[in-house]
Amino acid sequence: MKLSRDIIYSITRHSNWREAGIADWLRKGQVYTGPQDWVKFIRLFLLALGGSFLISGIIFFFAYNWADMHKFVKLGLIELLILAVTFGAVFTKLSSTVKNVLLTASTMLMGVLFAVFGQIYQTGANAYDFFLGWTMCVVLWVVVARFQPLWFIFLVLLNTTFVLYTQQVATHWSFAVVLDVLFILNATAVMVWEVLAAKARVGIQHRWFPRLVGLAAITFITCSMISSLFAGIREDFGLAYLLGAAMYGAGIAYGLKVHDIFYLTALPFSAIAVVTAILVRIGENVPEIMLLLATLFVVGSITLLVQYLGKLNRQWHGR
């Protein structure tokens, strides 16, 4: 039976198990990082670094030899590289990690192809349809590869496409509405990841993807609520507050259920920021007094939050 960290800590609360034995079990259960884990990390790091240098070299090659190359040669070389890298990722017997890195390289090369095409035919490399085409062309690779860096790149492309769309086409959308949609997009990605993780479809050892995307989603909705507070409710007709209330309730409940301290830290800090903005908004006529009250509120609420989280962490881990 493979004992998790929480199970081991639960056993120690009701037994005389010594610390040396606990550490030994944590190493055997691969809860602690061992030499093999470090070797794997170094291999992945060097592999990712090599792929990054390869893409950078290709980009600088085209930049340096731009004037001396025919436009069909430029496009043909990049397309050939995309085919070769994708072929290596699909039809070879390499490890799944190497294949995922190759697919990530293909994704970046696809962006290079669209950029070169835009430079040759002056389509506008900063237009939203450039990123939209790039995003649509790599959807299949993202779905096939269960690789968090590739998912993150895809999500960055989606966010960039939407932001450029609002700046170039939907210019009448308010700032709060744009932030609301960005929150929905990123929060949906986090929920999909959590569902897949609960079904063991993705590895849960490295949770940087939901952490980073979740933090971005929380930041978007927090800024939207504060923006609506000062610009007026007509910005998004209260949608930000509805989304924020749902986020606070669902996020804190989920954090307590799965013992995830991230949600129980990020969400209260968001609430503290919103309440502080409300205090500042209410006291606009007496700014000195209200700023003092807001400062006291921030200091007191953060102190209580840190104490509560420390107590909760000790309860979960039996320390």
WOQUIUR-V942615 format. One line per field, one symbol per residue. ss: DSSP state (h for helix, s for strand, l for the rest). phi: phi as a letter, one per 20 degrees, with the letter a starting at -180 (. if undefined). psi: psi as a letter, one per 40 degrees, with the letter a starting at -180 (. if undefined). A space follows every 50 residues. Layout:
ss: ???
phi: ???
psi: ???
This chain:
ss: llllhhhhhhhhhlllllhhhhhhhhhhllllllhhhhhhhhhhhhhhhh hhhhhhhhhhhhhhllllllhhhhhhhhhhhhhhhhhhhhhllllhhhhh hhhhhhhhhhhhhhhhhhhhhllllllhhhhhhhhhhlhhhhhhlllhhh hhhhhhhhhhhhhhhhhhllllllhhhhhhhhhhhhhhhhhhhhhhhhll lllllllhhhhhhhhhhhhhhhhhhhhhhhhlhhhlllhhhhhhhhhhhh hhhhhhhhllhhhhhhhhhhhhhhhhhhhhhhlhhhhhhhhhhhhhhhhh hhhhhhhhhhhhhhhhhll
phi: .eeefffffffffcbdfeffffffffffemfefdgfffffffffffffff ffffffffffffffegfedffffgfffffffffffffffddddfffffff ffffffffffffffffffffdlenfdfffffffgfffdgfffffeecfgf ffffffffffgfffffedcefefffffgffffffffffffffffffffem ecfdfddffffffffffffffffffffffeeoffgblnffffffffffff fffffffeldffffdfffffffffffffffffeffcffffffffffffff ffffffffffffffffdmc
psi: hhhidddddddddfifhiddddddddddefdihadddddddddddddddd ddddddddddddddfddeiiddddddddddddddddddddeifiiddddd ddddddddddddddddddddefegeeidddddddddeeddddddhghddd ddddddddddddddddddcgeehiddddddddddddddddddddddddef dihedhfdddddddddddddddddddddddeieedefedddddddddddd dddddddefheddeddddddddddddddddddfddgdddddddddddddd ddddddddddddddddef.
